[in-house]
């Protein structure tokens, strides 16, 4: 599937969305957001658009290369990464926004350390949570706080779930929490496995190689959520959201995408 279709989910080649093909800012969509949690893509467009930017979307439906690298196929990983970097070069963008910590880790570190590929020096790499946090602090993006009447689930105790690959991206922890605080009433509860000690949910390579272990990693994260007293899990990574939602009913909790939540409360 990765070799033929550039993703492990659908027999469909990477495509385009009909948007601009050139611009100063590019957004890497990838396969996880495109196939597993497309709501994040629509919300991201709205959020970035609210800052006055229409990004060039690249890598639509294409794996970022992490899966192939993790499973021992470096040449396949290189071909996936190079295809995305070719799109980036063609776009002329000087800023690349990514949706998740995993995407950031790949384009910031993995491609160099494991694959011997350098990201163009002139291109700034930024995670969307950090981009939105910066824009909010600059006054370019304003959110309206939800109340219990207008936001379904606001009365539920909630916690931010640090997504898979969090520990590979130091200093990312405060931005999503600050964004969440700008929207929801009251402070978020904190899990025990959080920030620099957050372990992944089972959304990585293990779900293809050892699905039983992958499921139990997710069970552990959801059990931690319940132990904290929360009943609503909020995070932004599409793959983590997909895996949390897959098992949420087992723990009688709900799962909410951060980007969709934020997009619904732009002022």
PyMOL commands that set and color helices and strands:
alter all, ss='L'
color gray80, all
select helices_A, chain A and resi 2-5+30-36+39-49+66-70+74-91+101-113+128-137+166-168+173-183+195-197+206-209+211-228+238-251+258-263
alter helices_A, ss='H'
color red, helices_A
select strands_A, chain A and resi 25-29+56-60+95-98+124-127+158-160+232-235+254-257
alter strands_A, ss='S'
color yellow, strands_A
deselect
rebuild
show_as cartoon
